[in-house]
Amino acid sequence: MTRLSVEMLAADPVESITSAGHAQLGIAVLAGIAVIVLLITKFKLHAFLALTIGSLALGAFAGAPLDKAIASFSAGLGSTVAGVGVLIALGAILGKLLADSGGADQIVDTILEKAGGRSMPWAMVLIASVIGLPLFFEVGIVLLIPVVLMVAKRGNYSLMRIGIPALAGLSVMHGLIPPHPGPLVAIDAVKANLGVTLALGILVAIPTVIIAGPLFSKYAARWVDVPAPEKMIPQRASEDLDKRPGFGVTIATVLLPVVLMLAKALVDIVVDDPENMVQRVFDVIGSPLIALLAAVLVALFTLGRAAGFTKDRISSTVEKSLAPIAGILLIVGAGGGFKQTLIDSGVGAMILDISKDWSIPALLLAWLIAVAIRLATGSATVATISAAGLVAPLAADMSTAHASLLVLAIGAGSLFFSHVNDAGFWLVKEYFGLSVGQTIKTWSVMETIISVVAGALVLLLSLVI
C-alpha cells in the first residue's frame, strides 16, 4: 500500500501536518473518528460516505491544505482497492458458485447425516467454518439460517444451541481468516505475510470457536430458551437442480486457496532461499491472487459444470456475484483512504513516539484501538481498517510472526461486543426472532467472548514465537 515517507512530506505543504504537535494531531484523530461515528450512527450515512468525509475532516483538523488531504485519501483508496479489491471479487465469485451449485448444501447435508444428539452443535461449527471460508459474513448467515432452523426444528433443539455455534464459526472466519476483507486490509496495511497470518489465524481460530460456539451455546440456550421461529424456510439452491457436486470435490475446491497459501508459507520457512526454484514456484502459486484465481477456475468445473450449469448459467452466476460487493469494495477503499490520511498526517509517527514510553504491549494496544472503534461505529471492517492505519508503524521493527499477530490482534478487537449500531446485530435478531435484550445476551456476548479469547491467545502466542 502506498505510504508517503516523512522525507517526501517535508518538501510538501503537508509538512504543516507532520510538524504539528501531538496534542493537535491527537485532537484531529479523535475529531475525524468522531465525525465518522456520528455520520454512521446518528445520521445513518453509508460507511463509504462517512469514511470519505471523516478523512477530509481529519486532514482539516490536522491543518492540512484541502488539496493535500484529497490527494492522501485518493492515494490510499486507490492502493487499497488495487491491493485487495481483486481478492474480494474472487472470493465473492467462489462463494456464489458454492451456493448456487448446491455445493454448500452438499457439505451441510453430508455433515448432518453423520451428526446427531450432542455432536450437532459441533457439526454446526464445522459447517459454518468451512462454508465461511470463502463467504462474507452476511452471505454466510443467509445461507446457513435455513439449515439452523431446519436442524433446530427437526431435532427439537433450542435455537441457541444450534444457532450460536454456527454464528461463532462464521464470525471467527470473518474477523481472523483471510481472504475476508478485514484481515486482508490489515495484512496489507502492516505488511504482514499472508501465509503466516493464515496459519496463525487458524491456530487462534480453532480454540476460539470451540469456546464461543459449542461451549458457550450451553449457557446461551439456558439464558434464552427459544424454539425455531415459525417462518417460511427459504428454498435451498439445490432444490432447483437435477444434480449437485460431490462432498469431497466441493471441500477440496473450497480449501484449495487455503492449502496453496499455507504451502507457500511452509516452503518459505523450510527453504528460505529466494533464489531456489521450488520457493519461487510456490511464491507464485501461493500468492493470494493466484491461489484464489486457481480456486475460482477449478470451481467453474468442479462446482458449476458438476451442477449441470451451461456456459451461460456460469457466466450469469459470476456476474451476479460481483454486484453485491460494490458497497464492500467502496467501504474498504474509503477505509484505505482514511488510513493513508492518518499516515500522511504524521499520526503513525506520533503513536510510535508516544508508545515508546508505554509499558503496554503493541498487540494489546492494537486490540484496544480496534475495540474502541468497533464499539463506536458498529462495523468490524471499519474498526479493522482504521486500527490497522493507526498501528501500522508499530509493525516496522516486528518479526514476520509478530506482524501477523498484530493483524490478528486487530481482527480480534474488531469483533468486540456487537450491539445496536451493528447491522449484524439486527440481522441475527430478525432471523432468529429475538428481542433486543435476548440478542445482547446471546449474540453480543458471543462476539465479546470471541474477541477476548482470540486476543488472549494472540498475546500468549507472542510470548512463545
N, C-alpha and C positions, 0 to 999 in steps of 0.2 A: 504494500500500500504506500502511496506517495507520501513522503514526510519531508517537510522543509526543515533544514537544519537552522540552528541559531545563526550560524555564519551567513547563510543565504538571506536570512531575515534582516541581518544587520545593515545590509545595503538597501533596505526596503522601507517604505513607510510603516510597515507592520512592526518596525523596531519599537515604535511607541508602545506596543503592547508588551513585548518581551522585556522592556526596561521598566515596566510598571511594577509597583511594589506588590508584595504578597497580599496585603490587605485588599488592594483594588482587584487583583486577579481572583482572590477568593470570593469577593462580593460578586464579581462578574460571573463566575461559575454558578454560584447559588442563584443569581438572578436569571441566568439562562435556563437552568434546570427548572426554576420556579415557573418561568413562562411556559415551558413545555408541559409541566404538570397541570398548570391552570387551564391551558388550552384543551388538554385531553380530558381532564376530569370535570371542569366547570362548564366549559363551552362545547364539550363533546366533539372537538375538532379532530379530523383524521390525523393519525400519528405522523404521516408524511408532512402535512402542512405544519403541524406543531413543531416537529424537529427542524424544519426549514426556518420558521420564524424564530424559534429558540436559538438556532445557530447565529442568525443575524443579530439577535438581541445580545448574545454573549459577546460577539465582536464589538458591538456598540458600547456595551458597559465596560469592556476592557480598553476602550479608547482607540479601536482600530478604525481607519478610514473605511467607509462602506464598501468601496470597490475591492479592498483587500479582503474583507470578510467574505464577500461574494466569491472571490477567487479561491479562498481557502475551502469554502463549502463546496464549490463546484468540483475542485480537485479531489476532495475526499469522496464525494458522491460518485464521481467517475471511476476512481480507482477501486472503490469498494464493489461496485457493480461489475467491473472488469474482473475482479478477483473471485467473487463468489456468485455472481449472477448466473453464469452458465451452470454452475454446480447445482444451484437451487432449481433451475429449469430441468436439468437432467433428473434430479430427484423426483420432481413432480411428474415427469413422464413415466418413470419407473413405477411410482405409486399408482398412477392412473391405470397402467397396464395390469398391475397386480390386482386392482379392484375390479375392473371391467371384465377381465378374462375369467373371473371366478377363482383365480389363484388364491386370493385371500380367503375365500370361502372354503377352499380345499384344505388350507392349513388349519383353519378353525375346526372344520368337521372331523378331520383326522385326529387332531389332538383331543377333541371332546369324546371321541369314540373310546379313547384309551383311558380317559379320566372319569372319576366319579367320587361321590362322597367327600371325604376330607381333602382329597387331592384336587378338587375342582378349582379352588382359589389359586393353587399353584399352576394349574393348567391355564387359567386366565392371565396370569403374569407372563407365562411363556408365549401365549398367543399375542398379547399386546406388545411385548418386547420385540418379537420377530417382525410382526406387521408394522410396528412403529419405527423400525429402522429407516425405511425409505419414505415414510409418510409424515406430513405435517400434523401437529397435534390435533387441530380441529378436524382434519380429514380422518385421522385415526379414530376420533370419538364417534363421528358419524358412521364410520364403517363398523365399529365394534358394538355400538349401542344395541342394534337388533340382536346380536349374539348374547350380550349381557342379559337383556330382557328375556330372551328365549330360555337361556340356561336357568335363570332365577325362577322363572315360572314353571318350567318343566320339572326341575328338581326340587321345587318348593324351598328354595334358598332365600335367605334375607338378601335383598338387593345390594346392600352394602358389602356383604360377604363376598359377592361376586364382582360387584362394580369397582370397589376400591382397588383390588389387585390389578384390574385392567387399566384403570386410570393411572396407577402408580407406574406401571410398565411404560405407558405412553409418555408420561411426564418426565421420567428419568431419561428416556431416549431423547426427548425434545431439548432438555437442558444440558445434557452432558456429552452426547454422542454425535459427532459429525456423521452424515452430511446435513444435519439440521442447520438452519440459517444462523442461529445464535452462536453455537460453537464454531462454525466456520468463520464468522466475522471476528470472533475473539482470537482465533488461531492466526488469522491474517494480521490483526492489529498488533499482537505481541510477537509476531514472527516465530510462532511455535511450530514444531514438527507435527504434521497431521497424523502420521502413523503412530508416533509415540503417544500423542494425545488420545487417539482412538484406543490404543492398548490400555493405557492407564484409566481412560474413561470407562471401559468395560470392567476393569478391575474394581473401580469405585462403584459402578452401577449395580453389580450383582448383589452385594450385601445391602446396599441402599434400598433396592426394590424389594428385597425379601422382608426387610424391617417395615417399610412403609406400605407394603402390599398385603401379603397373606397374614403377617403377624398383627399389624395394626387393624386389619379388617375385622378381627375378632372383637375388638373393643368398639369399633365404629358400628358394627351390627347391633351391639348392646345399646349404645347411645341413641342410635337412630334405627329402630326396627321397622322398616317399611317394606311392603311387598313390591314386586314389579308393577308399575302403574298400568292401568287398563288403557292402553293406547294401541293404535294400529302399528304393527311392526312393519317397517318399510320393506319393500320387496328386495330380495337379495339379487345381486347381479347374475348369479349362476342359474337362477330360475328361468331366465330367458335364453339360456344356452343349451345346445344339444350335447356339448361336451365341455370339459374344462381340463386345465393342466394337471399333471400328477403331483402328488405331495413332494416327492424327492426333488424333482426338477424345479419346482417352484421355490423350495427352500434354497436350493443351490443358486438359483438366479438372484434371489434377494440378498444372499450372503456373499455373492461374487465380489462386489466392490470392497466389502469389509476384508475379505481374505486377501485381495490384491494389495490393499493399503497396509495391512498387517505384515504381509510378506516383505514388502519394501522396507518397513521399519526393522524387521528381523535381519534382513540382509545387510542393511546399513550398520547394524550393531556387530554382526558376526564378521563381515568382510572389512568394513571400514577403510576402503580404498577407492576413492573417486575415479581412479583410472582403471579399475577392474571391470572387465566386460560384463560379468554377471551383475555387479552392482549397478552399472549403467543401464542395463536392460530393465532391472527392477525399478530403477528410478523413474523410468518412463511408464511402465505398465502399472506401477503402484502410485503414480501421481493421481490426485483426486479426479482431475478431468478425464484422464484415460480410463481409470477404474470405473467411474460412473458411466462413461460413454460405452465402454465394453458391456456393462450390465444392461444398458438400455438396448443395445444392438442384439444381445443374446435374448433379451426378453421379447423382442419383436417375434422371435421364432418359438421360444420355449413357452411363452405365455400367449401372445397374440395368435400365432398360427395354430398352436395347440388347442386353442378355444374355437378354432374354425373361423377366425376373422379373415375377411378378404383384405386385399391391399387397401381398398378404400376405407374399410372399417378401422384398420390400424392407423391410417393417416388421420382419420377423424378423431380417434382416441387421443393421439398425440396432440392434435390441435386443441382439443377441449381441455387437456391437462395444463396448458400454458396460460389460458385466460385467468383462472382464479389466483395465480401467483403474482399478477401485476402489482397488486397492492403491497404484497410482501416485499417484492423487489424494490419498490419505491421507498418503503419504510426502512429497509436495510440500507439502501443507498443514502437516504437522508441521514440515517444514523451515522454512516461513514463520514458524511459531510460535517456533522456535529463533532465527531471525533477529531477530524482534521482541524476544525476551528479551535478546538481545545489545545491541540498540539501546537499550532501556529501562534496561538496567543501566549504560549510560554507556560501553560498550566502544568504540563508534564515536568518541565524543569523545576517548577515551583514545588510540586509534590516530592520530587527527588530531593530537593534541598531541605524541605521541612522534615521529611521522613527519616533523614539521616540520624536525627537525634531521638527518634521514637524507638521504643522498645517493642512495639507491636510488629509482628512478622508481616512481611509483604503479602503473603497469601491470605492472612486474616484481614488485612486492610482491604484487599480486593473483594473479599466476601462481604464485608460490612458496607462498602460503597454500593455493590450490586443490590444488597438487601434494601438499603435506603431508597434507591431509585425504583426498585420493584414495588415497595410499599407506596411510593408516591404516585407512580404512573400506572401501575397495574399490568404493565407489559414486560414479560420476561425478555423479549427481544430487545426492547428499548433499554432495559436495565443492563443487558449484556453488552450491547454496543457502547453505551455511554460509559460504563465502568471500564471496559477494555480501553477506551480512549484515554481515560484518566490515569490508569495504572500501567499503560504500555511502557513508559520509560523505565519502570522498575524491572522489566524483563531483560534490559540491556546486558547486565552482567550475570544473568542466571544461566545455569546449565540447561541442556536440552530438556531434560526430565522436569526440572523445576519450572521452566517456561510453560510446559504442558500442564503442570499442576496449577499454575496461575490461571490458565484458561478454565480449568475445572473448578477452581475456587470461585471464579466469576459466574460460571454456569450454575453452580450450587446456590450462590446468593440470589441469583435472578429468579429462583423458584419459591422464595420465602413467602409464606402466608398470602396466598391469593385471596382477595376479598372483593368488595362490591365494585371496584374500579377495573376489574379484570374481566374481559369478555369470556374467558374460560369458566369463571365462576358462574356466570349466568347460563352458559351452555350446559354445564353439569346440572345446575338447579332445575332447568326446564326439562331436560331429557329424563331426569330421574324423578321428577315431580316432587321436589323437596321444598321446604320453606327456607328463607334466608338463614335462620338460626341452624337448621339441620345441615345446610350446605357448609356453614362455617365449622360445625362440629365434626364434619367428615372430610370434605374436600380441602378446606383451608388448613385443617390440622395435618392432613396427609402431606400437603405441599410443604408445610413447615418441617415435618419430620424428614422429608427428602432433603431439604436444604441443609438442615443441621447435621444429619448423619453424613451426607456427602461432604460437607465442609470439614467435619471432624476427620473423616477418612483421608481427605486430601492433606490435612495437616500432619496426620500420622505417617503417611507415605513420604512426606517431605523430610521426616526425621531418619528414614531408613534408605533413601535412594539419593 
